[in-house]
Amino acid sequence: MNESAKINLLVFRDGPLWVAQGVEYDLVACANTLDELEYETHRVVALHCFAALEFGEEPFASLPPAPEDVRQAFYRARALEFRPARFFTETRPLPTPRFEAKFVDSRPKANSQPLVAV
């Protein structure tokens, strides 16, 4: 993954939680508020990048895309600003993707079961 890579995120409510679902890469972050969701999304991506590099793998190479309903919902969703993040380890910076987040009012239909038990 290069420094200019972009991760598209579909953001929606799932009960009391905010959820960010990756589109090209099937990863998920959940939080109680949008500010916390932004932080949790950055943390999930940083941890994935760090673990991949530690095992000599390309970040995101092993992640499949999200289900089709998530991809379709993303292209119909409204834009939502997500701040960029910089990820560092003690010895080197990690690849830092740009985020494009979009909001939908409800979770995609095929994902009818809650992501997190509440």
C-alpha atoms as an extended CHARMM CRD file, in Angstrom:
* protein
*
       118  EXT
         1         1  MET       CA              0.0000000000        0.0000000000        0.0000000000  PROA      1               0.0000000000
         2         2  ASN       CA              1.4130000000        3.3700000000       -0.9250000000  PROA      2               0.0000000000
         3         3  GLU       CA              1.0630000000        6.6870000000        0.8960000000  PROA      3               0.0000000000
         4         4  SER       CA             -1.6360000000        7.9490000000       -1.4880000000  PROA      4               0.0000000000
         5         5  ALA       CA             -3.9270000000        4.9320000000       -1.1850000000  PROA      5               0.0000000000
         6         6  LYS       CA             -7.5480000000        5.6750000000       -0.3470000000  PROA      6               0.0000000000
         7         7  ILE       CA             -9.9160000000        3.6980000000        1.8580000000  PROA      7               0.0000000000
         8         8  ASN       CA            -13.6080000000        4.2220000000        1.2350000000  PROA      8               0.0000000000
         9         9  LEU       CA            -15.7840000000        3.9220000000        4.3360000000  PROA      9               0.0000000000
        10        10  LEU       CA            -19.5310000000        3.5000000000        4.6590000000  PROA      10              0.0000000000
        11        11  VAL       CA            -20.6980000000        5.0460000000        7.9400000000  PROA      11              0.0000000000
        12        12  PHE       CA            -24.0470000000        4.1550000000        9.4850000000  PROA      12              0.0000000000
        13        13  ARG       CA            -25.8490000000        3.6550000000       12.7960000000  PROA      13              0.0000000000
        14        14  ASP       CA            -26.2980000000        0.1420000000       14.1590000000  PROA      14              0.0000000000
        15        15  GLY       CA            -28.5040000000        0.5270000000       17.2130000000  PROA      15              0.0000000000
        16        16  PRO       CA            -26.6600000000        2.8370000000       19.6300000000  PROA      16              0.0000000000
        17        17  LEU       CA            -23.3280000000        2.5220000000       17.7860000000  PROA      17              0.0000000000
        18        18  TRP       CA            -21.7580000000        4.3190000000       14.8690000000  PROA      18              0.0000000000
        19        19  VAL       CA            -20.1160000000        1.9120000000       12.4180000000  PROA      19              0.0000000000
        20        20  ALA       CA            -17.4840000000        2.5190000000        9.7330000000  PROA      20              0.0000000000
        21        21  GLN       CA            -17.3590000000       -0.3500000000        7.2210000000  PROA      21              0.0000000000
        22        22  GLY       CA            -14.5220000000       -0.4970000000        4.7110000000  PROA      22              0.0000000000
        23        23  VAL       CA            -15.6560000000       -0.8460000000        1.0980000000  PROA      23              0.0000000000
        24        24  GLU       CA            -12.6090000000       -2.1550000000       -0.7810000000  PROA      24              0.0000000000
        25        25  TYR       CA            -11.2450000000       -3.8030000000        2.3650000000  PROA      25              0.0000000000
        26        26  ASP       CA            -13.6650000000       -5.6140000000        4.6750000000  PROA      26              0.0000000000
        27        27  LEU       CA            -12.7530000000       -4.0680000000        8.0060000000  PROA      27              0.0000000000
        28        28  VAL       CA            -15.0350000000       -2.5060000000       10.6000000000  PROA      28              0.0000000000
        29        29  ALA       CA            -14.7650000000       -0.0340000000       13.4630000000  PROA      29              0.0000000000
        30        30  CYS       CA            -17.5340000000        0.8070000000       15.9620000000  PROA      30              0.0000000000
        31        31  ALA       CA            -17.9350000000        3.5940000000       18.5180000000  PROA      31              0.0000000000
        32        32  ASN       CA            -20.4830000000        5.5670000000       20.5290000000  PROA      32              0.0000000000
        33        33  THR       CA            -19.8930000000        8.9160000000       18.7590000000  PROA      33              0.0000000000
        34        34  LEU       CA            -18.6640000000       10.0810000000       15.3670000000  PROA      34              0.0000000000
        35        35  ASP       CA            -15.5000000000       11.5560000000       16.9140000000  PROA      35              0.0000000000
        36        36  GLU       CA            -14.7730000000        8.2410000000       18.6230000000  PROA      36              0.0000000000
        37        37  LEU       CA            -15.5540000000        6.4080000000       15.3780000000  PROA      37              0.0000000000
        38        38  GLU       CA            -12.9380000000        8.4340000000       13.5480000000  PROA      38              0.0000000000
        39        39  TYR       CA            -10.3650000000        7.5530000000       16.2150000000  PROA      39              0.0000000000
        40        40  GLU       CA            -11.3560000000        3.8550000000       16.2530000000  PROA      40              0.0000000000
        41        41  THR       CA            -11.1990000000        3.6630000000       12.4540000000  PROA      41              0.0000000000
        42        42  HSD       CA             -7.6950000000        5.1460000000       12.4550000000  PROA      42              0.0000000000
        43        43  ARG       CA             -6.7050000000        2.7000000000       15.2080000000  PROA      43              0.0000000000
        44        44  VAL       CA             -8.0640000000       -0.3570000000       13.3510000000  PROA      44              0.0000000000
        45        45  VAL       CA             -6.2720000000        0.6520000000       10.1480000000  PROA      45              0.0000000000
        46        46  ALA       CA             -3.0000000000        1.4200000000       11.9720000000  PROA      46              0.0000000000
        47        47  LEU       CA             -3.0790000000       -1.9200000000       13.8080000000  PROA      47              0.0000000000
        48        48  HSD       CA             -3.7520000000       -3.7890000000       10.5870000000  PROA      48              0.0000000000
        49        49  CYS       CA             -0.8750000000       -1.9890000000        8.8110000000  PROA      49              0.0000000000
        50        50  PHE       CA              1.5050000000       -2.5920000000       11.7110000000  PROA      50              0.0000000000
        51        51  ALA       CA              0.6410000000       -6.3040000000       11.9650000000  PROA      51              0.0000000000
        52        52  ALA       CA              0.9440000000       -6.8380000000        8.2020000000  PROA      52              0.0000000000
        53        53  LEU       CA              4.3530000000       -5.1550000000        8.0530000000  PROA      53              0.0000000000
        54        54  GLU       CA              5.5850000000       -7.0790000000       11.0940000000  PROA      54              0.0000000000
        55        55  PHE       CA              4.7210000000      -10.3320000000        9.2760000000  PROA      55              0.0000000000
        56        56  GLY       CA              6.3050000000       -9.1450000000        6.0280000000  PROA      56              0.0000000000
        57        57  GLU       CA              2.9890000000       -8.7250000000        4.2410000000  PROA      57              0.0000000000
        58        58  GLU       CA              1.5790000000       -5.8490000000        2.2140000000  PROA      58              0.0000000000
        59        59  PRO       CA             -1.0980000000       -4.0300000000        4.2550000000  PROA      59              0.0000000000
        60        60  PHE       CA             -4.6350000000       -4.8920000000        3.1150000000  PROA      60              0.0000000000
        61        61  ALA       CA             -3.4780000000       -7.5420000000        0.6200000000  PROA      61              0.0000000000
        62        62  SER       CA             -5.2090000000      -10.3100000000        2.5850000000  PROA      62              0.0000000000
        63        63  LEU       CA             -8.5180000000       -8.4820000000        3.1600000000  PROA      63              0.0000000000
        64        64  PRO       CA            -11.4250000000       -9.2120000000        0.8150000000  PROA      64              0.0000000000
        65        65  PRO       CA            -13.7740000000       -6.4290000000       -0.2820000000  PROA      65              0.0000000000
        66        66  ALA       CA            -16.9320000000       -5.7350000000        1.6970000000  PROA      66              0.0000000000
        67        67  PRO       CA            -20.1580000000       -7.4550000000        0.6320000000  PROA      67              0.0000000000
        68        68  GLU       CA            -21.8440000000       -6.0680000000       -2.4860000000  PROA      68              0.0000000000
        69        69  ASP       CA            -24.6330000000       -4.3540000000       -0.5170000000  PROA      69              0.0000000000
        70        70  VAL       CA            -22.0290000000       -2.2600000000        1.3250000000  PROA      70              0.0000000000
        71        71  ARG       CA            -20.3520000000       -1.2560000000       -1.9440000000  PROA      71              0.0000000000
        72        72  GLN       CA            -23.7000000000       -0.2930000000       -3.5210000000  PROA      72              0.0000000000
        73        73  ALA       CA            -24.7590000000        1.6930000000       -0.4410000000  PROA      73              0.0000000000
        74        74  PHE       CA            -21.4520000000        3.6040000000       -0.4770000000  PROA      74              0.0000000000
        75        75  TYR       CA            -22.0320000000        4.9340000000       -3.9810000000  PROA      75              0.0000000000
        76        76  ARG       CA            -25.5220000000        6.2000000000       -3.0090000000  PROA      76              0.0000000000
        77        77  ALA       CA            -24.4280000000        7.7260000000        0.3320000000  PROA      77              0.0000000000
        78        78  ARG       CA            -23.7700000000       11.3360000000        1.3510000000  PROA      78              0.0000000000
        79        79  ALA       CA            -20.2360000000       12.6440000000        1.9120000000  PROA      79              0.0000000000
        80        80  LEU       CA            -18.9430000000       12.7930000000        5.4870000000  PROA      80              0.0000000000
        81        81  GLU       CA            -15.6630000000       14.4380000000        6.4790000000  PROA      81              0.0000000000
        82        82  PHE       CA            -13.0520000000       12.1520000000        8.0490000000  PROA      82              0.0000000000
        83        83  ARG       CA             -9.7950000000       13.7050000000        9.2280000000  PROA      83              0.0000000000
        84        84  PRO       CA             -6.5580000000       12.2340000000        7.8640000000  PROA      84              0.0000000000
        85        85  ALA       CA             -4.3180000000       10.3570000000       10.2550000000  PROA      85              0.0000000000
        86        86  ARG       CA             -0.5880000000        9.7270000000       10.5220000000  PROA      86              0.0000000000
        87        87  PHE       CA              0.5460000000        6.3800000000       11.8770000000  PROA      87              0.0000000000
        88        88  PHE       CA              3.9900000000        5.8590000000       13.4180000000  PROA      88              0.0000000000
        89        89  THR       CA              5.8470000000        3.0840000000       15.1310000000  PROA      89              0.0000000000
        90        90  GLU       CA              8.9250000000        3.6950000000       17.2470000000  PROA      90              0.0000000000
        91        91  THR       CA             11.1640000000        3.2480000000       14.2160000000  PROA      91              0.0000000000
        92        92  ARG       CA              9.2090000000        4.2580000000       11.1110000000  PROA      92              0.0000000000
        93        93  PRO       CA              5.9940000000        5.7940000000        9.8390000000  PROA      93              0.0000000000
        94        94  LEU       CA              3.3390000000        3.3680000000        8.6550000000  PROA      94              0.0000000000
        95        95  PRO       CA              1.5530000000        3.7260000000        5.3150000000  PROA      95              0.0000000000
        96        96  THR       CA             -1.1750000000        6.3200000000        5.7750000000  PROA      96              0.0000000000
        97        97  PRO       CA             -4.2370000000        6.0480000000        3.5760000000  PROA      97              0.0000000000
        98        98  ARG       CA             -6.6400000000        8.8450000000        2.7960000000  PROA      98              0.0000000000
        99        99  PHE       CA            -10.2110000000        8.2000000000        3.9110000000  PROA      99              0.0000000000
       100       100  GLU       CA            -13.3510000000        8.9600000000        1.9670000000  PROA      100             0.0000000000
       101       101  ALA       CA            -16.3360000000        8.4640000000        4.2440000000  PROA      101             0.0000000000
       102       102  LYS       CA            -19.9910000000        8.5270000000        3.2630000000  PROA      102             0.0000000000
       103       103  PHE       CA            -23.0490000000        8.3380000000        5.4850000000  PROA      103             0.0000000000
       104       104  VAL       CA            -26.2670000000        6.3650000000        5.0350000000  PROA      104             0.0000000000
       105       105  ASP       CA            -29.2560000000        6.5980000000        7.3600000000  PROA      105             0.0000000000
       106       106  SER       CA            -29.4240000000        2.8710000000        8.0450000000  PROA      106             0.0000000000
       107       107  ARG       CA            -27.2530000000       -0.2120000000        7.7010000000  PROA      107             0.0000000000
       108       108  PRO       CA            -27.1930000000       -1.9670000000        4.3080000000  PROA      108             0.0000000000
       109       109  LYS       CA            -30.0170000000       -4.5060000000        3.9400000000  PROA      109             0.0000000000
       110       110  ALA       CA            -27.9600000000       -7.7160000000        3.6260000000  PROA      110             0.0000000000
       111       111  ASN       CA            -26.2360000000       -6.8760000000        6.9130000000  PROA      111             0.0000000000
       112       112  SER       CA            -29.4380000000       -7.3720000000        8.8880000000  PROA      112             0.0000000000
       113       113  GLN       CA            -27.8210000000       -8.9490000000       11.9520000000  PROA      113             0.0000000000
       114       114  PRO       CA            -26.1830000000       -6.4950000000       14.3730000000  PROA      114             0.0000000000
       115       115  LEU       CA            -22.3990000000       -6.2930000000       14.0700000000  PROA      115             0.0000000000
       116       116  VAL       CA            -22.1350000000       -6.0470000000       17.8430000000  PROA      116             0.0000000000
       117       117  ALA       CA            -24.5040000000       -7.6070000000       20.3570000000  PROA      117             0.0000000000
       118       118  VAL       CA            -26.2320000000       -4.8960000000       22.3710000000  PROA      118             0.0000000000
